[in-house]
Amino acid sequence: MGNQTSTLADLINPETKNILEKYKRLSSISSEMGIKKEKTTDLNYLMEKLKVINHKNKDEALNLIGKLIKIQNK
């Protein structure tokens, strides 16, 4: 056997990687909007907060939240 090393990313299936990327992007957008760090991936909080926020990436954030909620409800 060769000397193989694997990273955590190598061990995660593609669906899980996709979900993590969605959360990462949502967190990034939320931070740009001025959301507190501990709330940047709180889907329910963000849904409420985005009702009163105007931001260029608001639609993308809402789209990500919708997708993540669907995944969560499976």
Secondary structure, 3 states (H helix, E strand, C coil): CCCCCCCHHHHCCHHHHHHHHHHHHHHHHHHHCCCCHHHCCCHHHHHHHCCCCCCCCHHHHHHHHHHHHHHHCC
